[in-house]
Amino acid sequence: MTAGSPPAPGGPAPGWRPALAPAVVLRYDRRRRADLLILPERVVVLNAHASRVLRLCDGRRDVEDIVRELAVRFPGAPVEEDVPAFLTRVRGRGWLR
């Protein structure tokens, strides 16, 4: 993903600054030693990768900023492809706005 490039088919819109939806809370559970997404009538236990991505979804960073930050943290990981696709899926579930 490069600046100014069009999104992949079905990918996030350029400039989208993902943030948790109003009814969604991201919380660490000490007993499970995992982050949880607390949703109305549902709890999702996140794996470490999903947690790292969603913790960057603060409404200030756009998708490209999130990808850049994760690429620095995890050199060689396929974040340019995987992160936008993940964010699009999560948004489709209503967890992000």
Secondary structure, DSSP 8 states (H G I E B T S, - for coil): --TT----TT---TT---BB-TT-EEEEETTTTEEEEEETTEEEE--HHHHHHHHT-BSSS-HHHHHHHHHHHSTTS-HHHHHHHHHHHHHHTTSB-
